[in-house]
């Protein structure tokens, strides 16, 4: 799969995804400081699923009606990299085939899908 990892989600998540043989664009590693509009546009036009902790992307999708190829919003109590990786490991194990074109909110206990 192709994942666009937001800067706030961090380089450890990007590295773990690469180890799992996914194609990854990491804002932290490759384009620090990109603004949200550029991120959502680049992810859409280049066919990436965006992984972020930034709830502003919910505003971009639902209020501003920005297009996307898929967004995974991590809403975690524990923001450490290990926690993010564990939640993503479970998400990919159980729902990998459902992520494209979805807005997915993931917590430690729940996964919620919403179509655009």
Secondary structure, DSSP 8 states (H G I E B T S, - for coil): -EEEE-TTT-HHHHHHHHHTT-EEEEHHHH-TT--HHHHHHHHHHTT-EEEES-THHHHHHHTS----S-EEEE--S--SHHHHHHHHHHHHHHHGGG-TTEEEEE-SS-EEEEE-
